[in-house]
Amino acid sequence: MAPAFEDNNSETLPSSFSSGSDDGVLHKSKVTVVGSGNWGSVASKLIASNTLRLSSFHDEVRMWVFEETLPSGEKLTDVINRTNENVKYLPGIKLGKNVVADPDLENAVKDANMLVFVTPHQFMEGICKRLVGKVNGDVEAISLIKGMEVKREGPCMISTLISEQLGVSCCVLMGANIANEIAVEKFSEATVGYRDNREIAEKWVQLFSTPYFMVTAVQDVEGVELCGTLKNVVAIAAGFVDGLEMGNNTKAAIMRIGLREMRVFSKLLFSSVKDSTFFESCGVADLITTCLGGRNRKVAEAFAKNEGKRSFDDLEAEMLQGQKLQGVSTAREVYEVLSHRGWLELFPLFATVHEICVGHLPPSAIVEYSERKPRLSLLEGSTQYY
């Protein structure tokens, strides 16, 4: 079990309250971050700097770590707690002395009433099943996860999966957020998407905001989450363009077409999605930064340079040191939705990315897809989205 961090206020306060409200008691929120990869570690750093500063939060931030044994023979959690640094996924960056790594998922979430989920999306269903009945009834959650689950009945957003399986409210946070840049405190923005409760959205904004990380809230969970999910598919396409040395004009065209397909797909799945969301950090800004510098673009570039002869799995293992790609699996999930609903011809870029990833088409097909004109009449009313 992970050690406890000694809360500066613990001597005078009960475990979940502090003085300061009108009735003499202020509820203090306790935060756990579920995930400890590159972005999870940066999220913990951001949050930990604020829980020390804000009296409405407990100082300690628990960070659940999927335990690994390092080449030195030490456990990753032990090294994080000894050095205050995630030496595997965020080397050289101090997380904050109030961050406590915990390899026990149930223990990590115990007593927490604010849960931050930031793991590869393909692991979330299993994590949620392990947490059923293990979280407090007053928990609020937020997902920083890009991706979706595709079930027989249709696509399921990760925030919905969390809400339905755990019985909690779940906001989302997405944006132009390359983790290593935020880790060294370069200025960045992010967007919190919320459903109904503006007050809890503002609490999440408060928890994440720093002078170098500006967060705003919009009332559009699905729009914000789909932007963060779909941009990884477009980034794969941008990587193909880079690998084939097609130039900036081609890349700009791919990004523009990709943004259009992101918007159409989102609005067809959820009519509540707002056009304005695509102009927030979670939309066009995240698309730009991911297509210029993200891991999906980087690995897709290598895939194209190897003419598709090396698999994404091999390249991921070689290039990402244990981190996971999201774009390839998301492209597959999007393709399943398009195929099931008869929308393949409406989304030629999305469809082509998947077909290249699985070897049905060569990387050069990324600029040949435009010969397949979308038949907008396939879906009544779809022309309004174009």
C-alpha positions in Angstrom: 0.0 0.0 0.0 1.2 3.5 -0.9 2.4 5.8 2.0 0.2 8.7 3.0 1.1 12.3 2.4 0.9 14.4 5.6 -1.8 17.0 5.0 -0.7 20.3 6.4 -4.3 20.9 7.8 -4.8 17.4 9.1 -4.1 18.2 12.8 -7.1 20.6 13.1 -9.6 19.1 10.6 -11.6 16.0 10.3 -10.7 13.8 7.4 -13.1 15.4 4.9 -13.8 18.9 6.3 -12.2 22.1 7.2 -13.5 25.3 8.9 -14.4 28.3 6.8 -18.0 28.1 5.6 -21.0 29.8 7.1 -21.8 26.9 9.4 -18.2 26.5 10.5 -17.6 23.5 8.2 -16.3 23.5 4.7 -16.4 20.3 2.7 -13.0 19.5 1.4 -12.6 17.5 -1.8 -10.2 14.7 -2.1 -8.8 13.9 -5.6 -7.5 10.7 -7.1 -6.0 10.5 -10.6 -6.7 7.1 -12.2 -3.8 6.7 -14.6 -0.1 7.5 -14.5 1.2 7.6 -18.0 2.6 10.7 -19.7 -0.6 12.7 -19.6 -1.7 11.2 -16.3 1.5 12.3 -14.6 1.2 15.8 -16.0 -2.4 16.0 -14.9 -1.3 14.9 -11.4 1.3 17.7 -11.4 -1.2 20.3 -12.4 -3.8 19.2 -9.8 -1.2 18.8 -7.0 0.0 22.4 -7.4 -3.6 23.6 -6.9 -4.7 21.3 -4.0 -1.8 22.7 -2.0 -3.0 26.3 -2.8 -6.8 25.9 -2.5 -8.4 25.4 0.9 -11.3 23.5 -0.6 -9.2 20.5 -1.5 -7.2 18.0 0.5 -3.5 18.5 -0.1 -2.8 14.8 -1.0 -3.4 13.7 -4.6 -3.5 9.9 -5.1 -2.3 8.6 -8.5 -3.2 5.1 -9.4 -0.2 3.4 -11.1 -0.5 0.2 -13.1 2.5 -1.5 -11.5 5.6 -2.2 -13.5 9.0 -3.5 -12.7 11.8 -1.2 -14.0 15.0 -2.6 -15.5 16.7 -1.8 -12.1 14.3 -4.3 -10.5 12.5 -1.6 -8.5 8.7 -1.2 -8.7 7.6 1.9 -10.5 5.4 3.1 -7.7 8.3 2.8 -5.2 10.5 4.9 -7.4 7.8 7.6 -8.0 7.2 7.9 -4.2 10.9 8.0 -3.5 12.0 10.4 -6.2 8.7 12.3 -6.8 9.1 11.6 -10.5 7.6 9.2 -13.0 10.9 8.0 -14.3 9.4 5.9 -17.1 6.7 8.1 -18.5 7.7 11.7 -17.5 11.4 11.6 -16.6 13.0 14.7 -15.3 9.8 16.3 -14.0 8.9 16.6 -10.3 5.2 15.8 -9.7 4.8 17.6 -6.4 5.5 16.1 -3.0 1.8 15.7 -2.3 1.4 13.2 -5.2 1.3 9.7 -3.8 1.6 6.8 -6.3 -0.6 3.8 -5.4 -0.6 0.4 -7.3 -3.9 -0.7 -5.6 -6.8 0.7 -7.6 -9.4 0.3 -4.9 -7.2 1.8 -2.2 -6.4 4.7 -4.5 -10.0 5.7 -5.0 -11.1 5.1 -1.4 -12.4 8.2 0.2 -12.0 10.3 -3.0 -14.9 12.3 -4.1 -13.2 13.7 -7.3 -11.9 11.1 -9.8 -9.8 12.0 -12.8 -9.6 9.3 -15.4 -6.7 9.4 -17.7 -5.7 6.0 -19.1 -5.7 4.5 -22.6 -9.4 4.2 -23.6 -9.2 0.5 -24.4 -8.6 -0.2 -20.7 -11.5 1.8 -19.3 -14.2 -0.8 -19.4 -12.1 -3.2 -17.3 -11.2 -0.4 -14.8 -14.8 0.6 -14.4 -15.9 -3.0 -13.7 -13.3 -3.2 -10.9 -14.6 0.1 -9.4 -18.3 -0.8 -9.3 -19.4 -0.5 -5.7 -16.0 0.8 -4.7 -16.5 4.6 -5.1 -18.4 7.0 -2.9 -21.9 8.0 -3.8 -21.0 11.7 -3.9 -18.2 11.2 -6.4 -17.8 13.6 -9.4 -15.7 12.3 -12.3 -13.9 13.8 -15.2 -12.4 12.0 -18.2 -9.3 13.1 -20.0 -9.5 10.0 -22.2 -9.6 10.2 -26.0 -11.6 7.3 -27.5 -14.9 5.5 -27.5 -16.2 2.0 -26.9 -18.1 0.5 -29.8 -20.8 -1.9 -28.6 -23.5 -3.8 -30.4 -26.1 -1.1 -29.7 -23.8 1.6 -31.0 -20.9 3.8 -29.9 -20.4 4.7 -26.3 -18.4 7.7 -25.2 -16.0 7.1 -22.3 -17.7 9.7 -20.1 -21.0 7.8 -20.7 -19.3 4.5 -19.8 -18.0 5.9 -16.6 -21.4 7.5 -15.7 -23.4 4.4 -16.4 -21.1 1.8 -14.8 -20.2 3.8 -11.7 -23.4 5.8 -11.3 -21.6 9.2 -11.2 -21.7 12.4 -13.1 -18.8 12.8 -15.5 -17.4 15.8 -17.2 -14.6 15.8 -19.8 -11.4 17.8 -20.4 -9.8 18.0 -23.8 -7.5 20.4 -25.6 -4.3 21.2 -27.4 -2.3 19.4 -24.8 0.9 17.8 -25.7 1.9 16.6 -22.2 5.6 17.1 -22.4 5.2 20.8 -23.2 2.8 21.3 -20.3 5.1 19.4 -18.0 7.8 22.1 -18.5 5.1 24.8 -18.0 4.8 26.1 -21.6 1.5 28.0 -22.0 -1.5 25.8 -23.1 -5.3 25.8 -23.1 -7.9 23.2 -22.4 -11.7 22.8 -22.5 -14.0 21.3 -19.9 -17.2 19.9 -21.3 -20.1 19.6 -18.8 -23.7 18.5 -19.1 -25.9 20.4 -16.6 -24.0 21.4 -13.5 -22.1 24.6 -14.2 -20.9 24.7 -10.5 -19.0 21.4 -10.7 -17.6 22.4 -14.1 -16.1 25.5 -12.5 -14.7 23.4 -9.8 -12.9 21.3 -12.4 -11.7 24.5 -14.0 -10.3 25.7 -10.7 -8.6 22.3 -10.0 -6.7 22.3 -13.3 -6.1 26.0 -14.0 -2.6 27.4 -13.6 -0.9 30.5 -15.0 0.4 28.4 -17.8 -2.6 26.1 -18.3 -5.8 28.1 -19.1 -9.1 26.1 -18.8 -12.6 27.2 -19.9 -15.9 25.4 -19.7 -18.5 24.7 -22.3 -21.9 23.0 -22.0 -21.3 20.3 -24.5 -19.9 17.0 -23.2 -20.3 15.0 -26.4 -18.9 17.7 -28.6 -15.8 18.3 -26.5 -15.2 14.5 -26.1 -15.6 13.7 -29.7 -13.2 16.4 -30.7 -10.6 14.9 -28.5 -11.3 11.4 -29.8 -11.6 12.1 -33.6 -8.6 14.4 -34.0 -6.3 11.3 -33.4 -7.7 9.8 -36.6 -6.9 12.9 -38.6 -3.4 13.0 -37.0 -2.8 9.5 -38.4 -3.6 10.9 -41.9 -1.3 13.9 -41.3 1.5 11.5 -40.4 1.0 9.6 -43.6 1.4 12.9 -45.5 4.6 13.7 -43.6 6.0 10.2 -44.2 5.4 10.5 -47.9 6.9 14.0 -47.9 3.8 15.4 -49.6 4.3 18.9 -48.2 2.4 21.5 -46.2 -0.3 22.3 -48.7 -1.4 18.6 -48.7 -1.2 18.4 -44.9 -3.3 21.6 -44.5 -5.9 20.1 -46.9 -6.0 16.9 -44.9 -6.5 18.8 -41.6 -9.3 20.9 -43.1 -11.1 17.9 -44.5 -10.5 16.0 -41.2 -12.1 18.9 -39.2 -15.1 18.8 -41.5 -15.6 15.1 -41.0 -15.1 15.5 -37.2 -17.9 18.0 -37.1 -20.3 16.0 -39.3 -19.7 12.7 -37.5 -20.2 14.4 -34.1 -23.4 16.1 -35.1 -24.9 13.0 -36.7 -24.2 11.0 -33.6 -25.4 13.7 -31.2 -27.7 16.5 -32.4 -26.9 18.5 -29.3 -23.2 19.1 -30.4 -22.6 22.8 -30.9 -20.7 24.2 -33.8 -18.9 26.7 -31.5 -17.2 23.8 -29.7 -15.0 23.1 -32.7 -13.5 26.6 -32.3 -12.5 25.9 -28.6 -9.1 24.5 -27.6 -10.6 21.0 -27.7 -11.5 21.5 -31.4 -9.4 23.2 -34.0 -6.5 23.9 -31.6 -6.1 20.3 -30.5 -6.4 19.1 -34.1 -3.5 21.5 -35.2 -1.2 20.5 -32.4 -1.8 16.8 -32.7 -1.2 16.9 -36.5 2.0 18.9 -36.0 3.6 17.1 -33.0 1.6 14.3 -31.4 2.6 10.7 -31.0 -0.1 9.5 -33.5 1.4 11.7 -36.3 4.9 10.6 -35.4 4.2 6.8 -35.6 2.0 7.2 -38.7 4.9 9.0 -40.4 7.2 6.0 -39.6 4.5 3.7 -40.9 4.4 5.6 -44.3 8.1 5.8 -44.6 8.2 2.0 -44.2 5.5 1.7 -46.9 3.2 0.0 -44.5 5.5 -3.0 -44.2 5.9 -2.6 -40.4 2.8 -2.9 -38.3 1.6 -0.1 -36.0 2.0 -2.5 -33.0 5.7 -2.9 -33.8 6.3 0.8 -34.3 4.4 1.7 -31.2 6.5 -0.7 -29.1 9.7 0.7 -30.6 8.9 4.4 -30.6 6.7 5.1 -27.6 8.4 3.3 -24.6 5.2 1.8 -23.3 2.8 4.6 -24.2 -0.2 3.7 -26.3 -1.5 5.0 -29.6 -5.1 6.1 -29.7 -5.6 7.0 -33.4 -5.3 3.5 -34.9 -7.8 1.9 -32.5 -10.1 4.9 -32.7 -10.0 4.7 -36.5 -11.1 1.1 -36.3 -14.0 2.0 -33.9 -15.1 4.9 -36.1 -15.0 2.6 -39.1 -17.2 0.1 -37.3 -19.8 2.8 -36.7 -19.6 4.0 -40.3 -20.0 0.5 -41.7 -22.8 -0.4 -39.4 -24.8 2.7 -40.2 -24.0 2.8 -43.9 -22.1 6.0 -43.7 -18.7 5.0 -45.2 -19.2 7.1 -48.3 -20.0 10.1 -46.1 -16.6 10.0 -44.4 -14.0 9.0 -47.0 -11.0 10.4 -45.0 -12.0 8.4 -41.8 -12.6 5.3 -43.9 -9.4 5.6 -45.8 -7.3 6.0 -42.6 -8.6 2.7 -41.2 -8.1 0.9 -44.5 -4.5 2.1 -44.7 -3.9 1.1 -41.1 -5.0 -2.5 -41.6 -3.1 -2.9 -44.9 -6.0 -2.8 -47.3 -4.7 0.3 -49.0 -1.2 1.8 -49.3 -0.3 5.0 -47.4 -0.4 7.0 -50.7 -4.1 6.4 -50.8 -4.6 9.2 -48.3 -4.6 11.7 -51.1 -6.6 9.5 -53.5 -9.7 9.2 -51.4 -11.1 12.4 -52.7 -12.1 10.6 -55.9 -14.7 8.9 -53.8 -17.3 11.6 -53.7 -19.6 11.4 -50.6 -23.2 10.6 -51.6 -24.9 13.0 -49.3 -28.3 11.7 -50.2 -27.4 8.5 -48.3 -28.5 10.2 -45.1 -31.5 12.5 -45.1 -30.6 16.0 -44.0 -26.8 15.3 -44.0 -26.2 18.0 -46.5 -26.8 20.7 -43.8 -23.6 19.6 -42.1 -21.5 20.1 -45.1 
